[in-house]
Amino acid sequence: MRELFDIIRANPWPFGAGLFVVILMIIAENFGRGIQGDGAAGNLPDFNGGGECGDGGGGD
């Protein structure tokens, strides 16, 4: 285990790049789910209780 930490301490770039790629893929997967709209993410609740947003105008 100490040898592994020595290797990481000597050359941290490959390990940091791998961690960055994993985080980037997780974000991309979640972002893609939100765009596809399968209900997993990106849906906002209806805060107005189902009512109309405006009065619809009035005709004179």
Secondary structure, DSSP 8 states (H G I E B T S, - for coil): -HHHHHHHHH--HHHHHHHHHHHHHHHHHHHHHHHHTSSSS-----TTTT--SS------
